[in-house]
Amino acid sequence: MSLRAGDIVEIETPQGWLQGLVMAQEAGYPPAIGVAMVLHDAPLPAPAAPLDPTALQVVLMPLDRAQLAGHLRVLGAQRPPPSPGFRVPVRDRAGAEIYDWIWQAGRLRLRRPEDADDLPLREIRALDDLVEDLAGRAKRR
C-alpha cells in the first residue's frame, strides 16, 4: 500500500489507535503526517470524517514497519491540504545541526539553519517515540 497526500490513516499502537492525515509525501522521505492528539480505545469506523489540518501536530514519521505489521490502515481520503512548509534538521554524529532540508510549496531544497528560522521545525520521529510522547499528552476517547 502506498500512502498519498490526503489519506486519512489509523495506526494501531499498544496504547490505543491514532488517527492522522498524510499532509505530504515526497519520494525517499518519510511522509509528513498530521496526527490528531487523541488516543482512541477502539478502531475507528471507515470511512473516516475529514480532519481539520490546522488541529493536527505535524511530524515526519516512517510508517513502513507499521504497514508491514498490519498496524496501519487507510480509513478514507480528503482533499490534501496545501503542502506544509517546515524545516527538517540534518545532524552530524555528535547531534549538531549542519544543514536543513526545507519542505516548501511541495518541493525539497537545502538551506543553512540560520536562514530557515522563519519555518517551523519538524524532526523525524519513530512511531514508538511518538506514541510514548502522545500517551502522556493526548486525550483518550
Rosetta silent file (secondary structure, phi, psi, omega in degrees, C-alpha in Angstrom):
SEQUENCE: MSLRAGDIVEIETPQGWLQGLVMAQEAGYPPAIGVAMVLHDAPLPAPAAPLDPTALQVVLMPLDRAQLAGHLRVLGAQRPPPSPGFRVPVRDRAGAEIYDWIWQAGRLRLRRPEDADDLPLREIRALDDLVEDLAGRAKRR
SCORE:     score description
SCORE:     0.000 S_00000001
   1 L     0.000  130.777  179.042    0.000    0.000    0.000 S_00000001
   2 L  -108.326  126.497  179.968    1.381    3.370   -0.980 S_00000001
   3 L   -80.033  148.039  177.853    0.293    6.410    1.022 S_00000001
   4 L  -130.775  152.741  175.781   -0.753    9.611   -0.743 S_00000001
   5 L   -55.589  132.508 -178.749   -1.294   13.156    0.466 S_00000001
   6 L   101.143  -12.945  177.439   -4.873   13.406    1.722 S_00000001
   7 E   -68.477  134.009  172.516   -5.111    9.829    3.030 S_00000001
   8 E   -95.753  122.132 -173.645   -6.741    9.569    6.454 S_00000001
   9 E  -119.642  156.278  173.294   -4.921    6.822    8.337 S_00000001
  10 E  -123.057  133.899 -179.303   -5.336    4.878   11.546 S_00000001
  11 E  -120.878  120.473  177.974   -2.290    3.499   13.354 S_00000001
  12 E   -82.913  130.054  178.239   -2.710    0.749   15.942 S_00000001
  13 E  -129.864  166.329  176.782   -0.361    1.082   18.927 S_00000001
  14 L   -61.617  -25.189 -178.375   -0.136   -0.737   22.278 S_00000001
  15 L   -90.629  -11.244 -177.826   -1.700    2.339   23.949 S_00000001
  16 E   147.204 -167.185 -177.521   -4.608    2.740   21.514 S_00000001
  17 E  -107.211  132.070  175.533   -5.395    3.898   17.993 S_00000001
  18 E  -101.774  147.432  174.693   -4.057    7.133   16.492 S_00000001
  19 E  -118.457  141.364 -179.324   -5.685    8.939   13.609 S_00000001
  20 E  -150.904  172.066 -179.531   -3.757   11.090   11.193 S_00000001
  21 E  -126.442  127.333  175.660   -3.730   12.793    7.830 S_00000001
  22 E   -72.821  111.533 -176.324   -0.957   12.369    5.267 S_00000001
  23 E   -85.883  -37.769 -179.378   -0.020   16.013    4.654 S_00000001
  24 E  -156.860  147.334  178.290    2.815   15.456    2.171 S_00000001
  25 L  -139.324  107.621  178.190    4.665   12.507    0.694 S_00000001
  26 L  -106.391  136.701 -179.598    7.981   13.107   -1.049 S_00000001
  27 L   -56.347  133.204  176.746    9.834   10.203   -2.645 S_00000001
  28 L    85.401    0.094 -179.056   12.694    8.979   -0.471 S_00000001
  29 L  -130.466  153.364  176.779   11.495   10.716    2.717 S_00000001
  30 L   -64.184  149.681  179.376    9.084    9.727    5.465 S_00000001
  31 L   -67.157  148.909  171.072    5.594   11.133    4.994 S_00000001
  32 E   -84.187  116.548 -176.546    4.568   14.299    6.808 S_00000001
  33 E  -113.799  127.366  170.537    1.688   13.119    8.993 S_00000001
  34 E   -88.232  115.371 -174.935   -0.690   15.411   10.833 S_00000001
  35 E  -102.486  128.954  174.114   -1.528   13.466   14.000 S_00000001
  36 L   -72.820  136.386 -176.227   -4.694   14.100   15.997 S_00000001
  37 L   -83.116   52.270 -179.251   -3.799   14.447   19.683 S_00000001
  38 E  -138.789  132.559  170.736   -6.288   11.746   20.696 S_00000001
  39 E  -102.973  123.195 -179.250   -5.734    8.080   21.529 S_00000001
  40 E   -93.664  145.417 -179.790   -8.831    6.006   20.780 S_00000001
  41 L   -80.473  -15.005 -177.660   -9.711    2.893   22.787 S_00000001
  42 L  -142.356  159.730  176.692  -11.102    1.075   19.734 S_00000001
  43 L   -57.701  151.503 -178.753  -10.567    1.092   15.961 S_00000001
  44 L   -89.276  152.486  178.154  -12.272    3.919   14.126 S_00000001
  45 L   -71.828  150.148  174.448  -15.052    3.396   11.589 S_00000001
  46 L  -114.880  140.061   -0.620  -14.220    3.639    7.911 S_00000001
  47 L   -75.910  152.868 -177.605  -14.736    5.841    6.036 S_00000001
  48 L   -86.854  153.395  173.925  -13.489    8.475    8.440 S_00000001
  49 L   -70.685  149.436  178.756  -14.788   12.011    8.738 S_00000001
  50 L   -58.071  148.560  178.701  -12.451   14.669    7.297 S_00000001
  51 L  -102.127  147.365  176.342   -9.792   16.018    9.657 S_00000001
  52 L   -84.994  108.818 -176.769   -9.042   19.700   10.240 S_00000001
  53 H   -58.104  -26.247 -178.137   -5.372   20.086    9.200 S_00000001
  54 H   -75.178  -14.114 -178.345   -4.951   23.123   11.477 S_00000001
  55 H   -99.716   11.351 -174.566   -5.745   20.998   14.568 S_00000001
  56 L  -109.809  150.017  173.345   -3.049   18.390   13.911 S_00000001
  57 E   -92.734  119.759 -176.092    0.542   18.061   15.105 S_00000001
  58 E   -89.426  128.449  176.004    2.725   17.533   12.026 S_00000001
  59 E  -136.293  158.148  170.410    5.619   15.078   12.273 S_00000001
  60 E   -96.799  122.270 -171.687    7.748   13.180    9.790 S_00000001
  61 L  -140.177  115.817  173.551    7.200    9.533   10.582 S_00000001
  62 L   -64.925  126.120 -177.314    8.433    6.409    8.794 S_00000001
  63 L  -113.286    9.203 -177.677    5.415    4.111    8.643 S_00000001
  64 H   -56.740  -45.982 -177.267    6.959    1.151    6.807 S_00000001
  65 H   -63.922  -42.155  178.711    7.128   -1.021    9.936 S_00000001
  66 H   -64.064  -39.627  178.926    3.508   -0.255   10.879 S_00000001
  67 H   -64.848  -46.359 -177.102    2.388   -1.042    7.318 S_00000001
  68 H   -65.339  -33.947 -178.436    4.297   -4.317    7.181 S_00000001
  69 L   -84.552   -1.625  179.332    2.982   -5.433   10.572 S_00000001
  70 L    78.044   20.228 -178.431   -0.612   -4.656    9.599 S_00000001
  71 L   -98.692   10.161  179.688   -0.966   -1.873   12.180 S_00000001
  72 E  -131.559  133.576  173.602   -1.824    0.846    9.672 S_00000001
  73 E  -140.238  149.945  177.552   -4.926    1.179    7.554 S_00000001
  74 E   -88.680  123.589 -177.625   -6.309    3.893    5.330 S_00000001
  75 E   -93.031  -17.365 -176.915   -9.758    4.963    6.554 S_00000001
  76 E   166.899 -166.348  179.730  -10.559    7.338    3.736 S_00000001
  77 E  -149.019  156.913  175.112   -9.266   10.365    1.913 S_00000001
  78 L  -143.120  170.249  178.166   -9.908   14.064    1.717 S_00000001
  79 L   -58.307  127.777 -179.378   -8.631   16.910   -0.378 S_00000001
  80 L   -62.839  140.300  175.642   -4.952   17.226    0.521 S_00000001
  81 L   -70.013  163.784  173.713   -4.117   20.377    2.445 S_00000001
  82 L   -55.668  141.810 -178.324   -1.603   22.778    0.937 S_00000001
  83 L   -56.734  124.632 -177.307    1.841   21.272    1.333 S_00000001
  84 L   -69.579  148.361  174.630    3.112   22.442    4.719 S_00000001
  85 L   -99.935  126.754  177.092    6.286   24.484    4.899 S_00000001
  86 E  -161.878  170.786  178.490    8.809   23.382    7.505 S_00000001
  87 E  -117.755  145.213  179.031   12.452   22.562    8.016 S_00000001
  88 E  -119.455  113.731 -178.684   13.998   19.213    8.895 S_00000001
  89 E   -71.408  140.336  172.268   17.399   19.429   10.577 S_00000001
  90 E  -108.849  125.493 -172.767   20.159   17.136    9.377 S_00000001
  91 E  -113.110  153.141  173.624   22.589   16.410   12.184 S_00000001
  92 L   -83.074 -179.315 -176.180   26.131   15.079   12.359 S_00000001
  93 L   -61.927  -26.106  179.660   27.061   12.100   14.569 S_00000001
  94 L   -83.896   -5.975  178.854   27.535   14.375   17.570 S_00000001
  95 L    95.411    0.139  179.237   23.997   15.746   17.161 S_00000001
  96 L   -76.832  138.801  178.780   24.981   19.190   15.892 S_00000001
  97 E   -75.756  123.872 -177.837   22.721   20.624   13.199 S_00000001
  98 E  -106.909  -30.548  172.855   24.726   21.053    9.994 S_00000001
  99 E  -163.842  172.368 -179.590   22.018   21.997    7.482 S_00000001
 100 E  -120.266  143.035  162.629   18.273   21.845    6.923 S_00000001
 101 E   -89.397  132.594 -179.985   16.067   20.204    4.357 S_00000001
 102 E  -108.997  125.781  173.082   13.291   22.675    3.588 S_00000001
 103 E  -103.069  113.755 -179.616    9.823   21.469    2.614 S_00000001
 104 E  -151.890  130.434  178.731    8.018   24.359    0.990 S_00000001
 105 L    53.915   39.928  175.990    5.377   24.500   -1.732 S_00000001
 106 L    73.714   12.709 -179.996    5.708   20.768   -2.379 S_00000001
 107 E  -126.527  151.866  174.580    9.454   20.939   -3.053 S_00000001
 108 E  -104.721  139.633  174.171   12.545   19.947   -1.107 S_00000001
 109 E  -153.960  165.790  179.090   15.648   22.111   -1.053 S_00000001
 110 E   -93.011  148.902  175.875   18.694   22.769    1.094 S_00000001
 111 E  -156.026  146.921  175.988   19.142   25.808    3.294 S_00000001
 112 L   -69.093  144.510 -178.571   21.527   26.791    6.061 S_00000001
 113 H   -53.607  -40.008 -177.506   19.920   26.556    9.545 S_00000001
 114 H   -69.278  -15.972  177.860   20.395   30.272   10.212 S_00000001
 115 H   -95.545    2.217 -174.295   18.430   31.077    7.026 S_00000001
 116 L  -118.612   16.740 -176.908   15.473   28.863    7.959 S_00000001
 117 L   -64.558  -17.648 -178.040   14.389   30.337   11.291 S_00000001
 118 L   -80.107   -6.309 -177.832   11.103   31.520    9.773 S_00000001
 119 L  -110.006  146.049  177.225    9.842   27.939    9.301 S_00000001
 120 L   -66.241  147.824 -179.773    8.602   25.514   11.978 S_00000001
 121 E   -87.313  134.607  175.472   10.978   22.700   12.901 S_00000001
 122 L  -130.745  120.421  177.187    9.895   19.099   12.253 S_00000001
 123 L   -92.517  152.834  172.482   12.005   16.191   13.452 S_00000001
 124 E   -79.365  124.601 -174.841   11.774   12.707   12.004 S_00000001
 125 L  -117.259  138.322  170.963   10.123   10.631   14.738 S_00000001
 126 L   -74.842  147.431 -178.742    9.920    6.887   15.180 S_00000001
 127 H   -56.794  -43.882 -179.262    6.356    5.678   15.721 S_00000001
 128 H   -60.294  -42.204  179.159    7.224    4.221   19.149 S_00000001
 129 H   -65.210  -41.675  179.936    8.716    7.547   20.306 S_00000001
 130 H   -63.375  -45.163 -178.570    5.717    9.499   19.058 S_00000001
 131 H   -63.233  -42.466  178.617    3.239    7.180   20.784 S_00000001
 132 H   -61.339  -42.386  178.519    5.153    7.363   24.063 S_00000001
 133 H   -64.731  -44.519 -178.405    5.174   11.158   23.839 S_00000001
 134 H   -69.429  -32.718 -176.178    1.467   11.330   22.960 S_00000001
 135 H   -56.454  -33.794  179.553    0.411    8.852   25.639 S_00000001
 136 H   -83.264  -19.067 -174.213    1.175   11.425   28.306 S_00000001
 137 H  -114.885  -23.722 -173.215   -0.423   14.384   26.487 S_00000001
 138 L   -77.913  152.406  172.778   -3.217   13.063   24.285 S_00000001
 139 E   -76.299  151.966  175.873   -6.858   12.884   25.249 S_00000001
 140 E  -102.285  141.685  174.893   -8.406    9.412   25.493 S_00000001
 141 L  -135.850    0.000    0.000  -11.632    8.508   23.696 S_00000001
